[in-house]
């Protein structure tokens, strides 16, 4: 009969090999976490070189009361609808000429309008009698005009290319 002392001890790993196994497991887990984190990283924004500015110069403001509203549009469907503008800048008028830089626009086709919002109500005020027309000054890119109604998007549009664009327009009252 064999005693307790004669039984074979179960095979165990040496103390150093256990540490190595744990270290290998931690390294593998860390690698998994790093690769998983990179998979969830959002895509990088487009390079800044694809974004270009428009510099709008509006001449002919009659006074400095109120504000200028500079709006950029990218489609006929949004044209002259301030709430649908691609970009909208409201700025103080300090003299009869105003220059505004609108940065970081993607290249494409646009049209610009500028309103002299004298009463600062955020829109172009109109009168309807005797002949309909604006009560405040306004102008659009290409200095487009119309016989009846507002100037069209097609007459006001321009191409914004990789070098940007300088738009000059006159405010008409």
VODO-505261 format. One record per residue: z, y, x of N, C-alpha, C in turn; residue in one letter. Coordinates in steps of 0.2 Angstrom, whole numbers, plus 5000, padded with zeros to 4 digits. Each point is the difference from the previous one (the first is absolute). Example, Ala and Ser with C-alpha at 12.3 -4.5 7.8 and 13.67 -1.06 7.14 Angstrom:
2
   n.z   n.y   n.x  ca.z  ca.y  ca.x   c.z   c.y   c.x  res
  5039  4972  5066  5000  5006  4996  5000  5006  5004    A
  4996  5005  4998  5001  5006  5004  5003  5005  4996    S
END
This chain:
173
   n.z   n.y   n.x  ca.z  ca.y  ca.x   c.z   c.y   c.x  res
  5000  4994  5004  5000  5006  4996  5000  5006  5004    X
  4996  5005  4998  4999  5006  5004  5005  5005  4997    X
  5003  5004  5005  5004  5005  4998  4997  5007  4999    X
  5003  5004  4997  4997  5007  4999  4998  5003  5007    X
  5003  4998  5005  4998  5003  5006  4993  4997  5003    X
  4999  4994  4998  4993  4997  5002  4994  5002  4996    X
  5001  5004  4995  4994  5002  4996  4996  5005  5004    X
  4994  5000  4998  4995  5005  5004  5001  5007  4996    X
  5000  5004  5004  5000  5007  4998  4993  5002  4998    X
  4999  5004  4994  4993  5002  4998  4997  5004  5006    X
  4994  5000  5000  4996  5004  5005  5000  5007  4998    X
  5002  5005  5004  5000  5007  4998  4996  5003  5006    X
  4997  5006  4998  4997  5004  5005  5005  5003  5004    X
  4998  5001  5006  5004  5004  5005  5001  5007  4998    X
  5005  5003  5001  5002  5007  4998  4994  5005  5002    X
  4997  4999  5005  4995  5005  5002  4994  4999  4996    X
  4998  4994  4998  4994  4999  4996  5001  5003  4993    X
  5006  5000  4997  5001  5003  4994  4999  5007  5000    X
  5002  5004  5005  4999  5007  5001  4993  5001  5000    X
  4996  4996  5004  4993  5001  5000  4996  4999  4993    X
  5002  4995  4997  4998  4999  4993  5001  5006  4995    X
  5006  5003  5000  5002  5005  4996  4995  5006  5002    X
  5000  5002  5007  4996  5005  5002  4992  5000  4998    X
  4998  4994  5000  4993  4998  4998  4999  5002  4993    X
  5005  4998  4996  5000  5001  4993  5000  5007  4998    X
  5004  5004  5004  5001  5007  4998  4993  5004  5002    X
  4997  4998  5006  4994  5003  5002  4994  4998  4995    X
  5000  4994  4998  4995  4999  4994  5001  5004  4994    X
  5006  5000  4998  5002  5004  4994  4998  5008  5001    X
  5002  5002  5006  4998  5007  5001  4992  5001  5000    X
  4997  4996  5003  4992  5000  5000  4998  5000  4993    X
  5003  4996  4996  4998  4999  4993  5001  5007  4996    X
  5006  5003  5002  5001  5006  4996  4995  5006  5003    X
  4999  5000  5006  4995  5005  5003  4993  4999  4997    X
  4998  4994  4999  4993  4999  4998  5000  5001  4992    X
  5006  4999  4997  5000  5001  4992  5000  5008  4999    X
  5004  5003  5004  5001  5008  5000  4993  5003  5001    X
  4996  4998  5004  4994  5003  5002  4995  4999  4994    X
  5001  4994  4997  4995  4999  4994  5002  5004  4994    X
  5006  5003  5000  5001  5005  4994  4999  5007  5002    X
  4998  5002  5006  4999  5007  5002  4994  5002  4996    X
  5001  5006  4997  4995  5003  4996  4994  5002  5005    X
  4994  5000  4997  4994  5002  5004  5001  5008  5003    X
  4997  5001  5005  5001  5006  5003  4996  5005  4996    X
  5002  5007  5000  4996  5005  4997  4993  5001  5003    X
  4995  5002  4997  4994  5001  5003  5000  5005  5006    X
  4996  4999  5005  5001  5005  5006  4999  5007  4998    X
  5004  5005  5003  4999  5007  4999  4993  5003  5001    X
  4996  4997  5004  4994  5002  5001  4995  5000  4994    X
  5002  4996  4995  4996  4999  4994  5002  5005  4995    X
  5005  5004  5001  5003  5005  4996  4998  5007  5003    X
  4997  5004  4996  4997  5007  5002  5003  5005  4996    X
  5000  5007  5002  5002  5005  4996  4994  5004  4997    X
  5002  5004  4994  4996  5005  4997  5004  5006  5001    X
  4996  5005  5003  5003  5007  5000  4996  5004  4995    X
  5004  5003  4995  4998  5004  4995  5001  5007  5001    X
  4995  5004  5000  5001  5008  5000  4997  5003  4994    X
  5005  5003  4996  4998  5003  4994  5001  5008  5001    X
  4995  5003  4998  5000  5008  5001  4999  5003  4993    X
  5003  5006  5000  4999  5004  4994  5006  5000  4995    X
  5006  4998  5002  5006  5001  4996  5001  5007  4998    X
  5001  5002  4994  5002  5006  4998  5007  5001  4999    X
  5004  5001  5005  5007  5000  5000  5003  4994  5003    X
  5007  5001  5001  5004  4994  5002  5005  4997  4995    X
  4999  5003  4994  5005  4997  4995  4998  4993  4998    X
  5006  4996  4999  4998  4993  4999  4999  4995  5005    X
  4996  4995  4999  4999  4995  5006  4993  4998  4999    X
  4998  4997  5006  4993  4997  5000  5001  4992  4999    X
  4996  4997  4996  5000  4993  4999  4993  4997  5003    X
  5001  4996  5005  4994  4997  5003  5000  4993  4999    X
  4995  4998  4997  4999  4993  4997  4994  4997  5003    X
  5001  4993  5002  4994  4996  5003  4999  4995  4995    X
  4994  4999  4999  4998  4994  4995  4995  4995  5003    X
  5000  4994  4998  4995  4995  5003  4996  4997  4995    X
  5000  5002  4994  4995  4997  4995  4999  5005  4994    X
  4994  4999  4997  4998  5005  4994  5005  4999  4995    X
  5003  4994  4999  5005  4998  4994  5007  5004  5001    X
  5001  5002  5006  5007  5004  5001  4999  5007  5001    X
  4993  5002  5001  4998  5007  5002  5004  5005  4995    X
  5003  5005  5003  5004  5006  4997  5006  4998  4995    X
  5002  4994  5001  5006  4997  4997  5006  5000  5005    X
  5004  5005  5000  5005  5001  5006  5004  4994  5000    X
  5002  4997  4995  5004  4994  5000  4997  4994  5003    X
  4993  5000  5001  4996  4994  5002  4998  5002  5007    X
  5001  5005  5003  4998  5002  5007  5002  4995  5005    X
  4996  4999  5005  5002  4996  5006  5005  5003  5004    X
  4999  5007  5001  5006  5004  5003  5000  5006  4997    X
  5006  5003  5000  5002  5006  4996  5005  5004  5004    X
  4998  5006  5002  5005  5004  5004  5001  5007  4997    X
  5006  5002  4999  5002  5006  4997  5002  5004  5006    X
  4998  5006  5000  5002  5004  5006  5000  5008  4998    X
  5004  5004  5004  5001  5007  4999  4993  5003  5002    X
  4998  5006  4997  4995  5004  5002  5003  5006  5003    X
  4997  5001  5006  5003  5006  5004  4995  5005  5001    X
  4994  4999  4999  4995  5005  5001  4993  4998  4996    X
  4995  5003  5000  4994  4999  4996  4996  4993  5003    X
  5002  4998  5005  4997  4994  5003  5006  4994  5001    X
  4998  4994  4999  5005  4995  5000  4997  4994  5004    X
  5003  4997  5005  4998  4994  5003  5005  4995  5000    X
  4998  4994  4998  5004  4994  4999  4997  4994  5003    X
  5004  4996  5004  4998  4994  5003  5002  4994  4996    X
  4996  4996  4998  5002  4994  4996  4999  4994  5005    X
  5005  4997  5003  4999  4995  5005  4999  4993  4997    X
  4998  4996  5004  5000  4992  4999  4997  4998  4994    X
  4994  5002  4999  4996  4997  4994  4995  4995  5003    X
  4998  4995  4997  4995  4995  5002  4993  5003  4999    X
  4996  4998  5004  4993  5003  5000  4997  4998  4993    X
  4996  5004  4997  4997  4999  4994  4997  5006  4997    X
  4999  5000  4993  4997  5006  4996  5006  5003  4996    X
  5001  5006  5001  5005  5004  4997  4997  5007  4997    X
  5004  5003  4996  4999  5007  4997  5007  5003  5000    X
  5000  5007  5001  5006  5004  5001  5000  5005  4994    X
  5006  5002  4997  5000  5006  4996  5007  5003  5002    X
  4999  5007  5000  5006  5004  5001  5001  5005  4994    X
  5006  5000  4998  5002  5004  4994  5005  5006  5002    X
  4999  5006  4998  5005  5005  5001  5005  5000  4994    X
  5005  4996  5000  5005  4999  4995  5005  5006  5000    X
  4998  5006  4997  5003  5006  5000  5007  4999  4997    X
  5001  4997  4994  5006  4999  4997  5004  4994  5002    X
  4998  4996  5004  5003  4994  5003  5002  4995  4995    X
  4995  4999  4995  5001  4995  4995  4997  4993  5002    X
  4997  5000  5006  4997  4994  5002  4993  4998  4997    X
  4997  5005  4998  4993  4998  4997  4996  5006  5000    X
  4993  5000  4998  4996  5005  5000  5000  5002  4992    X
  5002  5006  4999  5000  5003  4993  4994  5002  4998    X
  4998  4999  4994  4994  5002  4997  5000  5004  4994    X
  4995  5004  4998  5000  5004  4994  4993  4997  4996    X
  5001  5000  4994  4994  4997  4996  4996  5005  4996    X
  5002  5006  4999  4997  5006  4997  4999  5006  5004    X
  4995  5004  5000  4994  4998  4996  4995  4995  5003    X
  5001  4999  5007  4996  4995  5003  5005  4996  5004    X
  5000  4993  5000  5005  4996  5004  4999  5001  5007    X
  5006  5000  5004  5000  5001  5007  5007  5000  5003    X
  5000  5000  5006  5007  5000  5003  5003  5007  5000    X
  5007  5000  4999  5004  5006  5001  5002  5001  5007    X
  5000  4995  5004  5002  5000  5007  4994  4999  5005    X
  5001  5001  5006  4994  4999  5005  5000  4993  5002    X
  4994  4998  5001  4999  4993  5002  4993  4999  5004    X
  5000  4995  5004  4994  4999  5004  4999  4992  5002    X
  4994  4998  5001  4999  4993  5002  4996  4999  5006    X
  5000  4994  5003  4996  4999  5006  4993  5001  4999    X
  4996  5002  5005  4993  5002  5000  4999  5006  4996    X
  5005  5004  4998  5000  5006  4996  4996  4998  4993    X
  5000  4994  4998  4996  4998  4994  5002  5004  4994    X
  4995  5002  4996  5001  5004  4994  4997  4996  4994    X
  5001  5002  4994  4997  4997  4994  4999  5006  4995    X
  4995  4999  4996  4998  5005  4995  5005  4999  4994    X
  5001  4994  4998  5005  4999  4995  5005  4994  5002    X
  5006  5002  4999  5005  4995  5002  5001  5000  5008    X
  5005  4996  5002  5001  5000  5007  4995  4997  5005    X
  5000  5001  5006  4995  4997  5005  5001  4993  5000    X
  4994  4996  5001  5000  4993  5000  5003  4997  5006    X
  5002  4994  5000  5003  4996  5006  4994  4999  5005    X
  4994  4999  4997  4994  4998  5004  4998  5007  5004    X
  5001  5006  4997  4998  5006  5004  5005  5002  5005    X
  5006  4997  4999  5006  5002  5004  5002  4995  5006    X
  4997  4994  4999  5002  4995  5005  4997  5001  5007    X
  5003  4997  5005  4998  5000  5007  5002  4993  5003    X
  4997  4999  5006  5002  4994  5003  5005  5002  5006    X
  5006  4996  5000  5005  5001  5005  4998  4994  5005    X
  4998  5003  5006  4998  4995  5005  5006  5000  5006    X
  4999  4996  5005  5005  4998  5005  5002  5007  5004    X
  4997  5005  4999  5002  5006  5004  5004  5005  4995    X
  5001  4998  4994  5003  5004  4995  4995  5005  4996    X
  5003  5005  4997  4995  5004  4996  5004  5007  5000    X
  4996  5005  5000  5002  5007  4999  4997  5003  4993    X
  5004  5001  4995  4997  5002  4994  5002  5008  4999    X
  4995  5004  4999  5000  5007  4998  4998  5001  4993    X
  5005  5004  4996  4998  5001  4993  5003  5007  4998    X
  4997  5003  4995  5002  5006  4998  5004  4999  4993    X
  5005  5004  4999  5004  5000  4994  4996  5005  4995    X
  4999  4998  4994  4996  5004  4995  5005  5002  4995    X
  5000  5006  4997  5004  5001  4994  4996  5002  4994    X
END
